[in-house]
């Protein structure tokens, strides 16, 4: 485990992104299961689609947040250790 704050934040964020990715993939699988087993039920089909949509949106927001932090800390503020 890193002792410096920058290393700690990088490691913590990497673990968090990995966890969010796993949860997002899990919810996409659940959404696909809902769609496959809907048997023409429009409510179940809409539920599956919303699971997939929100899982993808969550993953994209997490990745874009990471990119935003890297750009702000490394390129704009030029904080040592980032970028």
C-alpha positions as CSV (number, residue, x, y, z in Angstrom):
1,X,0.0,0.0,0.0
2,X,1.5,3.4,-1.0
3,X,2.2,5.8,1.8
4,X,2.2,9.0,-0.3
5,X,-1.2,10.7,-0.9
6,X,-0.9,10.7,-4.7
7,X,-0.2,6.9,-4.8
8,X,-3.0,6.3,-2.4
9,X,-5.5,8.2,-4.5
10,X,-4.4,6.5,-7.7
11,X,-4.7,3.1,-6.1
12,X,-8.1,3.8,-4.5
13,X,-9.5,5.2,-7.8
14,X,-8.2,2.2,-9.7
15,X,-9.9,-0.2,-7.2
16,X,-13.1,1.9,-7.4
17,X,-13.1,1.8,-11.2
18,X,-12.6,-1.9,-11.2
19,X,-15.5,-2.4,-8.8
20,X,-17.8,-0.1,-10.8
21,X,-16.8,-2.0,-14.0
22,X,-17.7,-5.3,-12.5
23,X,-21.0,-4.0,-11.1
24,X,-21.8,-2.4,-14.5
25,X,-21.1,-5.7,-16.4
26,X,-23.2,-7.6,-13.8
27,X,-26.2,-5.3,-14.4
28,X,-25.8,-5.5,-18.2
29,X,-26.0,-9.3,-17.9
30,X,-29.1,-9.0,-15.7
31,X,-30.6,-6.6,-18.2
32,X,-29.9,-9.0,-21.0
33,X,-31.5,-11.8,-19.0
34,X,-34.6,-9.7,-18.5
35,X,-34.8,-9.0,-22.2
36,X,-34.3,-12.7,-23.2
37,X,-36.9,-13.9,-20.8
38,X,-39.5,-11.1,-21.4
39,X,-41.6,-13.3,-23.7
40,X,-43.1,-10.3,-25.3
41,X,-43.9,-8.6,-21.9
42,X,-43.3,-4.9,-22.6
43,X,-42.7,-4.0,-18.9
44,X,-40.1,-6.7,-18.5
45,X,-38.5,-5.6,-21.8
46,X,-38.4,-2.0,-20.7
47,X,-36.8,-3.1,-17.4
48,X,-34.1,-5.0,-19.2
49,X,-33.4,-2.0,-21.4
50,X,-33.2,0.4,-18.5
51,X,-30.8,-1.9,-16.7
52,X,-28.4,-2.0,-19.7
53,X,-28.8,1.8,-20.3
54,X,-28.1,2.8,-16.8
55,X,-25.2,0.4,-16.4
56,X,-23.5,1.8,-19.5
57,X,-24.2,5.4,-18.3
58,X,-22.6,4.6,-14.9
59,X,-19.5,3.1,-16.5
60,X,-19.1,6.1,-18.8
61,X,-19.5,8.6,-16.0
62,X,-16.9,6.8,-13.9
63,X,-14.4,6.7,-16.8
64,X,-15.1,10.3,-17.8
65,X,-14.7,11.3,-14.1
66,X,-11.3,9.7,-14.1
67,X,-10.3,11.4,-17.4
68,X,-11.5,14.7,-16.0
69,X,-9.4,14.4,-12.8
70,X,-6.4,13.4,-14.9
71,X,-6.8,16.5,-17.2
72,X,-7.5,18.9,-14.4
73,X,-4.7,17.7,-12.0
74,X,-2.1,16.9,-14.7
75,X,-2.6,19.3,-17.5
76,X,-4.3,22.4,-16.0
77,X,-3.1,22.6,-12.4
78,X,0.1,20.7,-13.0
79,X,0.1,19.0,-9.6
80,X,3.3,16.9,-9.2
81,X,2.8,13.2,-9.5
82,X,-0.3,13.4,-11.7
83,X,-0.2,13.2,-15.5
